[in-house]
Amino acid sequence: MGLKKLDDALTLANYAGLDLVLMNVGATPAVAKIMDYNKYKYEKQKKQKEAQKKQRETNKELKEYRLSVTIDVHDFDTRSRNAKEYLEKGHKVKGIVRFKGRQMAHTDLGRDVLIRFADALSDSADVETSPKLEGKNMYIILAPKKDN
């Protein structure tokens, strides 16, 4: 609307039933808008929530599931079921087998457990990192399947 005196701008805002909102204090002359301030605050808050939601989607987590060479069938099924739910949320899963004592001589058994874990989750996950041995731990990383 161009340059207006403060009194004129307040009168215009009052006639329109809106608020006179100072947008830029440091500018010369100061910049103000005639708008519904509550609606402006609501829209700004809505955009901020949407930005936080998108940020959360990009920061996916990595959940670890500890398995053992001698894991029982029921324990294995429970862990794979929980991992499947986590994968469906879009997060990654890391399966870990820790070898104790003489189990280090039979790392192939731990590899079999991790491969069985990946096969149990094959309908909802892809293998991102095949089984790797680091010290006394062997791990596999599974990522959720991408819908193409």
N, CA, C and O atoms as a GROMACS GRO file, in nm:
protein
  592
    1MET      N    1   0.082  -0.119   0.000
    1MET     CA    2   0.000   0.000   0.000
    1MET      C    3   0.086   0.125   0.000
    1MET      O    4   0.035   0.237  -0.002
    2GLY      N    5   0.218   0.106   0.002
    2GLY     CA    6   0.306   0.221  -0.001
    2GLY      C    7   0.336   0.274   0.139
    2GLY      O    8   0.304   0.210   0.239
    3LEU      N    9   0.398   0.391   0.143
    3LEU     CA   10   0.434   0.452   0.270
    3LEU      C   11   0.310   0.513   0.335
    3LEU      O   12   0.235   0.587   0.272
    4LYS      N   13   0.290   0.480   0.461
    4LYS     CA   14   0.178   0.535   0.538
    4LYS      C   15   0.230   0.577   0.674
    4LYS      O   16   0.330   0.524   0.724
    5LYS      N   17   0.161   0.672   0.734
    5LYS     CA   18   0.192   0.710   0.870
    5LYS      C   19   0.134   0.603   0.961
    5LYS      O   20   0.041   0.531   0.924
    6LEU      N   21   0.190   0.592   1.082
    6LEU     CA   22   0.148   0.489   1.177
    6LEU      C   23  -0.001   0.501   1.208
    6LEU      O   24  -0.072   0.400   1.213
    7ASP      N   25  -0.048   0.620   1.230
    7ASP     CA   26  -0.190   0.639   1.264
    7ASP      C   27  -0.280   0.595   1.149
    7ASP      O   28  -0.383   0.531   1.172
    8ASP      N   29  -0.241   0.629   1.024
    8ASP     CA   30  -0.320   0.590   0.908
    8ASP      C   31  -0.322   0.437   0.892
    8ASP      O   32  -0.426   0.378   0.863
    9ALA      N   33  -0.206   0.374   0.911
    9ALA     CA   34  -0.196   0.228   0.897
    9ALA      C   35  -0.281   0.158   1.003
    9ALA      O   36  -0.348   0.059   0.974
   10LEU      N   37  -0.279   0.209   1.127
   10LEU     CA   38  -0.360   0.151   1.235
   10LEU      C   39  -0.509   0.167   1.204
   10LEU      O   40  -0.589   0.077   1.231
   11THR      N   41  -0.547   0.281   1.149
   11THR     CA   42  -0.687   0.305   1.113
   11THR      C   43  -0.731   0.209   1.004
   11THR      O   44  -0.841   0.153   1.011
   12LEU      N   45  -0.646   0.189   0.901
   12LEU     CA   46  -0.679   0.096   0.792
   12LEU      C   47  -0.696  -0.046   0.846
   12LEU      O   48  -0.790  -0.116   0.809
   13ALA      N   49  -0.606  -0.087   0.933
   13ALA     CA   50  -0.613  -0.221   0.992
   13ALA      C   51  -0.738  -0.237   1.077
   13ALA      O   52  -0.802  -0.342   1.076
   14ASN      N   53  -0.773  -0.133   1.149
   14ASN     CA   54  -0.890  -0.137   1.236
   14ASN      C   55  -1.018  -0.148   1.153
   14ASN      O   56  -1.108  -0.224   1.189
   15TYR      N   57  -1.028  -0.073   1.042
   15TYR     CA   58  -1.144  -0.082   0.954
   15TYR      C   59  -1.157  -0.220   0.893
   15TYR      O   60  -1.268  -0.272   0.877
   16ALA      N   61  -1.044  -0.281   0.858
   16ALA     CA   62  -1.046  -0.415   0.796
   16ALA      C   63  -1.071  -0.524   0.900
   16ALA      O   64  -1.100  -0.638   0.863
   17GLY      N   65  -1.058  -0.492   1.026
   17GLY     CA   66  -1.077  -0.591   1.131
   17GLY      C   67  -0.956  -0.683   1.144
   17GLY      O   68  -0.968  -0.797   1.189
   18LEU      N   69  -0.841  -0.633   1.106
   18LEU     CA   70  -0.717  -0.711   1.110
   18LEU      C   71  -0.616  -0.643   1.200
   18LEU      O   72  -0.645  -0.541   1.263
   19ASP      N   73  -0.495  -0.701   1.206
   19ASP     CA   74  -0.389  -0.648   1.290
   19ASP      C   75  -0.280  -0.585   1.203
   19ASP      O   76  -0.259  -0.626   1.089
   20LEU      N   77  -0.213  -0.486   1.259
   20LEU     CA   78  -0.096  -0.427   1.194
   20LEU      C   79   0.026  -0.493   1.256
   20LEU      O   80   0.055  -0.474   1.374
   21VAL      N   81   0.099  -0.572   1.174
   21VAL     CA   82   0.210  -0.652   1.224
   21VAL      C   83   0.340  -0.598   1.168
   21VAL      O   84   0.356  -0.582   1.047
   22LEU      N   85   0.435  -0.569   1.257
   22LEU     CA   86   0.566  -0.519   1.219
   22LEU      C   87   0.649  -0.636   1.169
   22LEU      O   88   0.678  -0.728   1.245
   23MET      N   89   0.688  -0.635   1.041
   23MET     CA   90   0.759  -0.747   0.981
   23MET      C   91   0.911  -0.731   0.990
   23MET      O   92   0.982  -0.828   1.017
   24ASN      N   93   0.962  -0.609   0.966
   24ASN     CA   94   1.106  -0.587   0.966
   24ASN      C   95   1.136  -0.459   1.043
   24ASN      O   96   1.111  -0.349   0.994
   25VAL      N   97   1.189  -0.474   1.162
   25VAL     CA   98   1.214  -0.359   1.248
   25VAL      C   99   1.333  -0.278   1.200
   25VAL      O  100   1.330  -0.155   1.204
   26GLY      N  101   1.438  -0.346   1.153
   26GLY     CA  102   1.562  -0.279   1.119
   26GLY      C  103   1.559  -0.199   0.991
   26GLY      O  104   1.651  -0.120   0.966
   27ALA      N  105   1.458  -0.217   0.909
   27ALA     CA  106   1.452  -0.147   0.780
   27ALA      C  107   1.415   0.000   0.801
   27ALA      O  108   1.350   0.035   0.900
   28THR      N  109   1.457   0.081   0.709
   28THR     CA  110   1.421   0.222   0.714
   28THR      C  111   1.346   0.254   0.586
   28THR      O  112   1.408   0.250   0.480
   29PRO      N  113   1.222   0.284   0.588
   29PRO     CA  114   1.129   0.286   0.701
   29PRO      C  115   1.090   0.142   0.741
   29PRO      O  116   1.111   0.048   0.664
   30ALA      N  117   1.035   0.126   0.861
   30ALA     CA  118   0.995  -0.005   0.912
   30ALA      C  119   0.886  -0.065   0.823
   30ALA      O  120   0.799   0.007   0.774
   31VAL      N  121   0.892  -0.195   0.805
   31VAL     CA  122   0.797  -0.264   0.718
   31VAL      C  123   0.691  -0.331   0.806
   31VAL      O  124   0.723  -0.404   0.899
   32ALA      N  125   0.564  -0.305   0.772
   32ALA     CA  126   0.453  -0.364   0.847
   32ALA      C  127   0.350  -0.417   0.748
   32ALA      O  128   0.340  -0.369   0.635
   33LYS      N  129   0.273  -0.518   0.794
   33LYS     CA  130   0.168  -0.576   0.710
   33LYS      C  131   0.037  -0.573   0.787
   33LYS      O  132   0.034  -0.581   0.910
   34ILE      N  133  -0.072  -0.562   0.712
   34ILE     CA  134  -0.204  -0.572   0.770
   34ILE      C  135  -0.250  -0.716   0.747
   34ILE      O  136  -0.270  -0.759   0.634
   35MET      N  137  -0.266  -0.792   0.858
   35MET     CA  138  -0.303  -0.934   0.846
   35MET      C  139  -0.369  -0.981   0.974
   35MET      O  140  -0.370  -0.911   1.075
   36ASP      N  141  -0.423  -1.101   0.968
   36ASP     CA  142  -0.477  -1.167   1.086
   36ASP      C  143  -0.360  -1.235   1.156
   36ASP      O  144  -0.309  -1.336   1.107
   37TYR      N  145  -0.317  -1.182   1.268
   37TYR     CA  146  -0.195  -1.229   1.333
   37TYR      C  147  -0.208  -1.371   1.386
   37TYR      O  148  -0.113  -1.449   1.379
   38ASN      N  149  -0.325  -1.406   1.440
   38ASN     CA  150  -0.344  -1.542   1.491
   38ASN      C  151  -0.334  -1.645   1.380
   38ASN      O  152  -0.276  -1.752   1.400
   39LYS      N  153  -0.390  -1.615   1.264
   39LYS     CA  154  -0.380  -1.705   1.150
   39LYS      C  155  -0.235  -1.717   1.104
   39LYS      O  156  -0.190  -1.826   1.069
   40TYR      N  157  -0.162  -1.606   1.106
   40TYR     CA  158  -0.020  -1.606   1.067
   40TYR      C  159   0.062  -1.695   1.161
   40TYR      O  160   0.146  -1.773   1.116
   41LYS      N  161   0.036  -1.682   1.293
   41LYS     CA  162   0.107  -1.765   1.390
   41LYS      C  163   0.075  -1.913   1.370
   41LYS      O  164   0.164  -1.998   1.378
   42TYR      N  165  -0.051  -1.943   1.343
   42TYR     CA  166  -0.094  -2.082   1.322
   42TYR      C  167  -0.026  -2.142   1.199
   42TYR      O  168   0.025  -2.254   1.205
   43GLU      N  169  -0.024  -2.069   1.090
   43GLU     CA  170   0.040  -2.118   0.966
   43GLU      C  171   0.190  -2.139   0.986
   43GLU      O  172   0.247  -2.237   0.938
   44LYS      N  173   0.253  -2.046   1.058
   44LYS     CA  174   0.396  -2.058   1.084
   44LYS      C  175   0.426  -2.182   1.169
   44LYS      O  176   0.522  -2.254   1.143
   45GLN      N  177   0.343  -2.205   1.270
   45GLN     CA  178   0.360  -2.322   1.357
   45GLN      C  179   0.337  -2.451   1.279
   45GLN      O  180   0.406  -2.551   1.300
   46LYS      N  181   0.241  -2.450   1.188
   46LYS     CA  182   0.210  -2.566   1.106
   46LYS      C  183   0.329  -2.600   1.015
   46LYS      O  184   0.365  -2.717   1.001
   47LYS      N  185   0.389  -2.499   0.953
   47LYS     CA  186   0.506  -2.520   0.868
   47LYS      C  187   0.623  -2.575   0.948
   47LYS      O  188   0.697  -2.661   0.901
   48GLN      N  189   0.641  -2.525   1.069
   48GLN     CA  190   0.751  -2.570   1.155
   48GLN      C  191   0.733  -2.717   1.193
   48GLN      O  192   0.830  -2.792   1.194
   49LYS      N  193   0.610  -2.758   1.226
   49LYS     CA  194   0.583  -2.898   1.259
   49LYS      C  195   0.610  -2.988   1.139
   49LYS      O  196   0.665  -3.097   1.154
   50GLU      N  197   0.570  -2.943   1.021
   50GLU     CA  198   0.593  -3.021   0.900
   50GLU      C  199   0.743  -3.036   0.872
   50GLU      O  200   0.788  -3.144   0.831
   51ALA      N  201   0.819  -2.930   0.894
   51ALA     CA  202   0.964  -2.937   0.874
   51ALA      C  203   1.028  -3.035   0.973
   51ALA      O  204   1.118  -3.109   0.936
   52GLN      N  205   0.981  -3.035   1.099
   52GLN     CA  206   1.033  -3.128   1.198
   52GLN      C  207   0.999  -3.272   1.161
   52GLN      O  208   1.080  -3.362   1.182
   53LYS      N  209   0.880  -3.293   1.106
   53LYS     CA  210   0.838  -3.426   1.066
   53LYS      C  211   0.928  -3.478   0.953
   53LYS      O  212   0.970  -3.594   0.956
   54LYS      N  213   0.956  -3.394   0.856
   54LYS     CA  214   1.044  -3.433   0.746
   54LYS      C  215   1.185  -3.460   0.795
   54LYS      O  216   1.252  -3.551   0.746
   55GLN      N  217   1.231  -3.383   0.893
   55GLN     CA  218   1.364  -3.402   0.949
   55GLN      C  219   1.373  -3.537   1.021
   55GLN      O  220   1.474  -3.606   1.012
   56ARG      N  221   1.266  -3.574   1.093
   56ARG     CA  222   1.263  -3.702   1.162
   56ARG      C  223   1.266  -3.817   1.064
   56ARG      O  224   1.326  -3.921   1.091
   57GLU      N  225   1.201  -3.800   0.948
   57GLU     CA  226   1.197  -3.906   0.848
   57GLU      C  227   1.335  -3.929   0.789
   57GLU      O  228   1.368  -4.042   0.754
   58THR      N  229   1.414  -3.824   0.777
   58THR     CA  230   1.548  -3.842   0.719
   58THR      C  231   1.647  -3.898   0.820
   58THR      O  232   1.747  -3.958   0.781
   59ASN      N  233   1.622  -3.880   0.949
   59ASN     CA  234   1.711  -3.931   1.053
   59ASN      C  235   1.659  -4.064   1.105
   59ASN      O  236   1.604  -4.072   1.215
   60LYS      N  237   1.677  -4.168   1.025
   60LYS     CA  238   1.632  -4.301   1.066
   60LYS      C  239   1.734  -4.361   1.162
   60LYS      O  240   1.852  -4.330   1.157
   61GLU      N  241   1.686  -4.447   1.249
   61GLU     CA  242   1.770  -4.505   1.352
   61GLU      C  243   1.819  -4.643   1.312
   61GLU      O  244   1.766  -4.705   1.219
   62LEU      N  245   1.921  -4.692   1.383
   62LEU     CA  246   1.974  -4.826   1.364
   62LEU      C  247   1.951  -4.902   1.495
   62LEU      O  248   2.009  -4.867   1.598
   63LYS      N  249   1.868  -5.005   1.490
   63LYS     CA  250   1.834  -5.083   1.610
   63LYS      C  251   1.916  -5.211   1.608
   63LYS      O  252   1.924  -5.280   1.506
   64GLU      N  253   1.977  -5.243   1.724
   64GLU     CA  254   2.059  -5.363   1.734
   64GLU      C  255   1.980  -5.476   1.799
   64GLU      O  256   1.906  -5.455   1.896
   65TYR      N  257   1.995  -5.596   1.745
   65TYR     CA  258   1.935  -5.716   1.800
   65TYR      C  259   2.046  -5.817   1.826
   65TYR      O  260   2.115  -5.859   1.733
   66ARG      N  261   2.063  -5.856   1.953
   66ARG     CA  262   2.168  -5.950   1.990
   66ARG      C  263   2.116  -6.092   1.978
   66ARG      O  264   2.013  -6.127   2.034
   67LEU      N  265   2.189  -6.170   1.905
   67LEU     CA  266   2.159  -6.311   1.888
   67LEU      C  267   2.278  -6.389   1.943
   67LEU      O  268   2.383  -6.331   1.970
   68SER      N  269   2.262  -6.520   1.960
   68SER     CA  270   2.377  -6.601   2.002
   68SER      C  271   2.384  -6.725   1.915
   68SER      O  272   2.289  -6.758   1.843
   69VAL      N  273   2.496  -6.792   1.921
   69VAL     CA  274   2.515  -6.912   1.840
   69VAL      C  275   2.415  -7.019   1.882
   69VAL      O  276   2.368  -7.096   1.798
   70THR      N  277   2.382  -7.024   2.010
   70THR     CA  278   2.294  -7.128   2.063
   70THR      C  279   2.153  -7.075   2.091
   70THR      O  280   2.088  -7.119   2.185
   71ILE      N  281   2.106  -6.981   2.009
   71ILE     CA  282   1.975  -6.920   2.032
   71ILE      C  283   1.864  -7.023   2.009
   71ILE      O  284   1.871  -7.104   1.917
   72ASP      N  285   1.762  -7.017   2.094
   72ASP     CA  286   1.649  -7.109   2.084
   72ASP      C  287   1.551  -7.059   1.978
   72ASP      O  288   1.554  -6.941   1.941
   73VAL      N  289   1.467  -7.146   1.928
   73VAL     CA  290   1.375  -7.114   1.820
   73VAL      C  291   1.278  -7.002   1.860
   73VAL      O  292   1.256  -6.909   1.783
   74HIS      N  293   1.221  -7.011   1.980
   74HIS     CA  294   1.124  -6.911   2.024
   74HIS      C  295   1.190  -6.772   2.040
   74HIS      O  296   1.133  -6.671   1.999
   75ASP      N  297   1.310  -6.769   2.098
   75ASP     CA  298   1.381  -6.642   2.114
   75ASP      C  299   1.413  -6.582   1.977
   75ASP      O  300   1.401  -6.461   1.957
   76PHE      N  301   1.453  -6.667   1.885
   76PHE     CA  302   1.485  -6.621   1.749
   76PHE      C  303   1.361  -6.563   1.682
   76PHE      O  304   1.367  -6.458   1.619
   77ASP      N  305   1.248  -6.632   1.696
   77ASP     CA  306   1.123  -6.585   1.635
   77ASP      C  307   1.079  -6.451   1.694
   77ASP      O  308   1.032  -6.363   1.622
   78THR      N  309   1.094  -6.436   1.825
   78THR     CA  310   1.056  -6.312   1.891
   78THR      C  311   1.142  -6.195   1.841
   78THR      O  312   1.090  -6.088   1.811
   79ARG      N  313   1.271  -6.217   1.833
   79ARG     CA  314   1.360  -6.110   1.787
   79ARG      C  315   1.334  -6.074   1.640
   79ARG      O  316   1.335  -5.957   1.604
   80SER      N  317   1.311  -6.174   1.559
   80SER     CA  318   1.285  -6.146   1.417
   80SER      C  319   1.151  -6.074   1.399
   80SER      O  320   1.138  -5.989   1.312
   81ARG      N  321   1.051  -6.108   1.481
   81ARG     CA  322   0.921  -6.041   1.473
   81ARG      C  323   0.934  -5.894   1.514
   81ARG      O  324   0.878  -5.806   1.450
   82ASN      N  325   1.010  -5.868   1.623
   82ASN     CA  326   1.031  -5.730   1.666
   82ASN      C  327   1.111  -5.651   1.563
   82ASN      O  328   1.083  -5.534   1.538
   83ALA      N  329   1.210  -5.716   1.503
   83ALA     CA  330   1.291  -5.649   1.401
   83ALA      C  331   1.205  -5.616   1.279
   83ALA      O  332   1.224  -5.511   1.216
   84LYS      N  333   1.113  -5.704   1.245
   84LYS     CA  334   1.025  -5.680   1.130
   84LYS      C  335   0.939  -5.556   1.153
   84LYS      O  336   0.922  -5.475   1.062
   85GLU      N  337   0.885  -5.542   1.275
   85GLU     CA  338   0.804  -5.424   1.307
   85GLU      C  339   0.889  -5.297   1.295
   85GLU      O  340   0.841  -5.194   1.245
   86TYR      N  341   1.012  -5.305   1.340
   86TYR     CA  342   1.101  -5.188   1.334
   86TYR      C  343   1.135  -5.154   1.189
   86TYR      O  344   1.142  -5.036   1.153
   87LEU      N  345   1.155  -5.256   1.106
   87LEU     CA  346   1.185  -5.233   0.964
   87LEU      C  347   1.065  -5.169   0.893
   87LEU      O  348   1.082  -5.086   0.804
   88GLU      N  349   0.946  -5.208   0.932
   88GLU     CA  350   0.826  -5.153   0.869
   88GLU      C  351   0.809  -5.005   0.899
   88GLU      O  352   0.742  -4.934   0.825
   89LYS      N  353   0.869  -4.959   1.008
   89LYS     CA  354   0.868  -4.816   1.040
   89LYS      C  355   0.970  -4.739   0.957
   89LYS      O  356   0.970  -4.616   0.957
   90GLY      N  357   1.057  -4.812   0.885
   90GLY     CA  358   1.154  -4.746   0.797
   90GLY      C  359   1.293  -4.738   0.856
   90GLY      O  360   1.379  -4.672   0.798
   91HIS      N  361   1.319  -4.801   0.970
   91HIS     CA  362   1.450  -4.797   1.032
   91HIS      C  363   1.536  -4.915   0.987
   91HIS      O  364   1.486  -5.013   0.933
   92LYS      N  365   1.666  -4.905   1.011
   92LYS     CA  366   1.758  -5.014   0.981
   92LYS      C  367   1.773  -5.104   1.103
   92LYS      O  368   1.749  -5.062   1.216
   93VAL      N  369   1.815  -5.228   1.078
   93VAL     CA  370   1.832  -5.326   1.184
   93VAL      C  371   1.971  -5.386   1.173
   93VAL      O  372   2.019  -5.416   1.063
   94LYS      N  373   2.036  -5.404   1.289
   94LYS     CA  374   2.168  -5.465   1.294
   94LYS      C  375   2.159  -5.590   1.382
   94LYS      O  376   2.125  -5.581   1.500
   95GLY      N  377   2.188  -5.704   1.324
   95GLY     CA  378   2.190  -5.829   1.399
   95GLY      C  379   2.332  -5.860   1.441
   95GLY      O  380   2.423  -5.858   1.358
   96ILE      N  381   2.353  -5.890   1.569
   96ILE     CA  382   2.487  -5.913   1.624
   96ILE      C  383   2.492  -6.049   1.691
   96ILE      O  384   2.402  -6.085   1.767
   97VAL      N  385   2.599  -6.124   1.664
   97VAL     CA  386   2.627  -6.248   1.735
   97VAL      C  387   2.760  -6.228   1.805
   97VAL      O  388   2.861  -6.199   1.741
   98ARG      N  389   2.762  -6.244   1.938
   98ARG     CA  390   2.885  -6.235   2.016
   98ARG      C  391   2.934  -6.376   2.046
   98ARG      O  392   2.859  -6.459   2.099
   99PHE      N  393   3.058  -6.400   2.012
   99PHE     CA  394   3.118  -6.532   2.037
   99PHE      C  395   3.187  -6.531   2.172
   99PHE      O  396   3.258  -6.437   2.206
  100LYS      N  397   3.165  -6.639   2.250
  100LYS     CA  398   3.225  -6.650   2.383
  100LYS      C  399   3.313  -6.774   2.388
  100LYS      O  400   3.272  -6.882   2.346
  101GLY      N  401   3.433  -6.758   2.439
  101GLY     CA  402   3.523  -6.871   2.463
  101GLY      C  403   3.550  -6.953   2.339
  101GLY      O  404   3.602  -6.901   2.239
  102ARG      N  405   3.516  -7.082   2.344
  102ARG     CA  406   3.547  -7.174   2.234
  102ARG      C  407   3.459  -7.155   2.112
  102ARG      O  408   3.483  -7.216   2.008
  103GLN      N  409   3.357  -7.072   2.124
  103GLN     CA  410   3.271  -7.046   2.008
  103GLN      C  411   3.348  -6.975   1.896
  103GLN      O  412   3.307  -6.980   1.781
  104MET      N  413   3.459  -6.910   1.930
  104MET     CA  414   3.539  -6.839   1.829
  104MET      C  415   3.593  -6.938   1.724
  104MET      O  416   3.624  -6.897   1.612
  105ALA      N  417   3.606  -7.066   1.760
  105ALA     CA  418   3.653  -7.166   1.666
  105ALA      C  419   3.545  -7.202   1.565
  105ALA      O  420   3.573  -7.263   1.462
  106HIS      N  421   3.420  -7.165   1.594
  106HIS     CA  422   3.308  -7.202   1.507
  106HIS      C  423   3.230  -7.077   1.464
  106HIS      O  424   3.110  -7.067   1.490
  107THR      N  425   3.297  -6.985   1.401
  107THR     CA  426   3.230  -6.863   1.356
  107THR      C  427   3.128  -6.891   1.246
  107THR      O  428   3.037  -6.811   1.223
  108ASP      N  429   3.143  -7.006   1.179
  108ASP     CA  430   3.048  -7.040   1.074
  108ASP      C  431   2.907  -7.062   1.130
  108ASP      O  432   2.808  -7.039   1.061
  109LEU      N  433   2.897  -7.106   1.256
  109LEU     CA  434   2.766  -7.123   1.320
  109LEU      C  435   2.699  -6.988   1.342
  109LEU      O  436   2.578  -6.974   1.325
  110GLY      N  437   2.777  -6.889   1.381
  110GLY     CA  438   2.724  -6.753   1.399
  110GLY      C  439   2.681  -6.694   1.267
  110GLY      O  440   2.579  -6.625   1.260
  111ARG      N  441   2.758  -6.719   1.162
  111ARG     CA  442   2.722  -6.672   1.028
  111ARG      C  443   2.589  -6.733   0.985
  111ARG      O  444   2.504  -6.665   0.927
  112ASP      N  445   2.569  -6.864   1.016
  112ASP     CA  446   2.444  -6.931   0.982
  112ASP      C  447   2.325  -6.866   1.054
  112ASP      O  448   2.218  -6.850   0.996
  113VAL      N  449   2.344  -6.830   1.181
  113VAL     CA  450   2.236  -6.764   1.257
  113VAL      C  451   2.202  -6.630   1.193
  113VAL      O  452   2.084  -6.596   1.180
  114LEU      N  453   2.304  -6.552   1.154
  114LEU     CA  454   2.278  -6.421   1.093
  114LEU      C  455   2.210  -6.435   0.957
  114LEU      O  456   2.122  -6.356   0.923
  115ILE      N  457   2.251  -6.534   0.880
  115ILE     CA  458   2.188  -6.556   0.750
  115ILE      C  459   2.043  -6.600   0.768
  115ILE      O  460   1.955  -6.560   0.692
  116ARG      N  461   2.017  -6.684   0.870
  116ARG     CA  462   1.880  -6.725   0.900
  116ARG      C  463   1.796  -6.605   0.944
  116ARG      O  464   1.678  -6.596   0.911
  117PHE      N  465   1.859  -6.512   1.019
  117PHE     CA  466   1.792  -6.388   1.061
  117PHE      C  467   1.755  -6.305   0.939
  117PHE      O  468   1.643  -6.253   0.931
  118ALA      N  469   1.848  -6.292   0.844
  118ALA     CA  470   1.820  -6.216   0.722
  118ALA      C  471   1.712  -6.284   0.638
  118ALA      O  472   1.628  -6.215   0.579
  119ASP      N  473   1.713  -6.417   0.632
  119ASP     CA  474   1.610  -6.489   0.556
  119ASP      C  475   1.472  -6.473   0.618
  119ASP      O  476   1.372  -6.463   0.548
  120ALA      N  477   1.467  -6.471   0.752
  120ALA     CA  478   1.339  -6.453   0.821
  120ALA      C  479   1.280  -6.315   0.792
  120ALA      O  480   1.158  -6.298   0.795
  121LEU      N  481   1.366  -6.218   0.765
  121LEU     CA  482   1.321  -6.081   0.738
  121LEU      C  483   1.328  -6.045   0.590
  121LEU      O  484   1.314  -5.928   0.555
  122SER      N  485   1.348  -6.144   0.503
  122SER     CA  486   1.371  -6.115   0.361
  122SER      C  487   1.252  -6.050   0.292
  122SER      O  488   1.270  -5.980   0.193
  123ASP      N  489   1.130  -6.073   0.342
  123ASP     CA  490   1.014  -6.012   0.278
  123ASP      C  491   1.002  -5.863   0.306
  123ASP      O  492   0.934  -5.791   0.232
  124SER      N  493   1.066  -5.814   0.413
  124SER     CA  494   1.057  -5.671   0.445
  124SER      C  495   1.193  -5.602   0.451
  124SER      O  496   1.199  -5.482   0.480
  125ALA      N  497   1.303  -5.675   0.425
  125ALA     CA  498   1.436  -5.613   0.437
  125ALA      C  499   1.532  -5.664   0.331
  125ALA      O  500   1.520  -5.776   0.282
  126ASP      N  501   1.626  -5.578   0.296
  126ASP     CA  502   1.737  -5.614   0.208
  126ASP      C  503   1.865  -5.614   0.290
  126ASP      O  504   1.878  -5.538   0.386
  127VAL      N  505   1.959  -5.701   0.253
  127VAL     CA  506   2.086  -5.706   0.324
  127VAL      C  507   2.173  -5.591   0.275
  127VAL      O  508   2.208  -5.584   0.157
  128GLU      N  509   2.206  -5.502   0.366
  128GLU     CA  510   2.291  -5.387   0.331
  128GLU      C  511   2.437  -5.423   0.347
  128GLU      O  512   2.520  -5.386   0.264
  129THR      N  513   2.471  -5.495   0.454
  129THR     CA  514   2.607  -5.540   0.480
  129THR      C  515   2.602  -5.689   0.513
  129THR      O  516   2.533  -5.730   0.606
  130SER      N  517   2.674  -5.769   0.436
  130SER     CA  518   2.676  -5.913   0.463
  130SER      C  519   2.749  -5.939   0.594
  130SER      O  520   2.819  -5.851   0.644
  131PRO      N  521   2.735  -6.061   0.652
  131PRO     CA  522   2.796  -6.088   0.783
  131PRO      C  523   2.946  -6.061   0.786
  131PRO      O  524   3.021  -6.113   0.702
  132LYS      N  525   2.990  -5.980   0.882
  132LYS     CA  526   3.131  -5.944   0.898
  132LYS      C  527   3.173  -5.972   1.040
  132LYS      O  528   3.096  -5.954   1.134
  133LEU      N  529   3.296  -6.018   1.056
  133LEU     CA  530   3.351  -6.049   1.188
  133LEU      C  531   3.442  -5.936   1.231
  133LEU      O  532   3.537  -5.900   1.161
  134GLU      N  533   3.412  -5.879   1.348
  134GLU     CA  534   3.496  -5.775   1.408
  134GLU      C  535   3.527  -5.816   1.550
  134GLU      O  536   3.441  -5.805   1.638
  135GLY      N  537   3.647  -5.864   1.574
  135GLY     CA  538   3.684  -5.909   1.708
  135GLY      C  539   3.603  -6.031   1.747
  135GLY      O  540   3.609  -6.133   1.678
  136LYS      N  541   3.527  -6.022   1.857
  136LYS     CA  542   3.444  -6.133   1.902
  136LYS      C  543   3.301  -6.121   1.854
  136LYS      O  544   3.217  -6.204   1.889
  137ASN      N  545   3.270  -6.020   1.775
  137ASN     CA  546   3.134  -5.997   1.727
  137ASN      C  547   3.125  -6.016   1.577
  137ASN      O  548   3.216  -5.980   1.503
  138MET      N  549   3.016  -6.073   1.533
  138MET     CA  550   2.983  -6.080   1.391
  138MET      C  551   2.850  -6.008   1.374
  138MET      O  552   2.758  -6.028   1.454
  139TYR      N  553   2.839  -5.926   1.271
  139TYR     CA  554   2.716  -5.848   1.254
  139TYR      C  555   2.671  -5.847   1.110
  139TYR      O  556   2.748  -5.871   1.018
  140ILE      N  557   2.543  -5.818   1.093
  140ILE     CA  558   2.481  -5.800   0.962
  140ILE      C  559   2.389  -5.679   0.973
  140ILE      O  560   2.324  -5.660   1.076
  141ILE      N  561   2.383  -5.598   0.869
  141ILE     CA  562   2.295  -5.481   0.868
  141ILE      C  563   2.188  -5.500   0.762
  141ILE      O  564   2.218  -5.530   0.647
  142LEU      N  565   2.062  -5.482   0.803
  142LEU     CA  566   1.948  -5.496   0.715
  142LEU      C  567   1.878  -5.362   0.701
  142LEU      O  568   1.857  -5.291   0.800
  143ALA      N  569   1.842  -5.327   0.578
  143ALA     CA  570   1.771  -5.202   0.551
  143ALA      C  571   1.632  -5.235   0.498
  143ALA      O  572   1.614  -5.338   0.433
  144PRO      N  573   1.533  -5.151   0.525
  144PRO     CA  574   1.398  -5.179   0.474
  144PRO      C  575   1.396  -5.178   0.321
  144PRO      O  576   1.469  -5.103   0.256
  145LYS      N  577   1.309  -5.262   0.265
  145LYS     CA  578   1.297  -5.269   0.120
  145LYS      C  579   1.238  -5.139   0.068
  145LYS      O  580   1.151  -5.077   0.130
  146LYS      N  581   1.289  -5.099  -0.048
  146LYS     CA  582   1.239  -4.977  -0.111
  146LYS      C  583   1.127  -5.013  -0.206
  146LYS      O  584   1.138  -5.107  -0.283
  147ASP      N  585   1.018  -4.937  -0.200
  147ASP     CA  586   0.904  -4.962  -0.289
  147ASP      C  587   0.928  -4.890  -0.421
  147ASP      O  588   0.926  -4.767  -0.426
  148ASN      N  589   0.950  -4.966  -0.526
  148ASN     CA  590   0.974  -4.908  -0.659
  148ASN      C  591   0.857  -4.934  -0.749
  148ASN      O  592   0.857  -4.892  -0.864
   0.00000   0.00000   0.00000
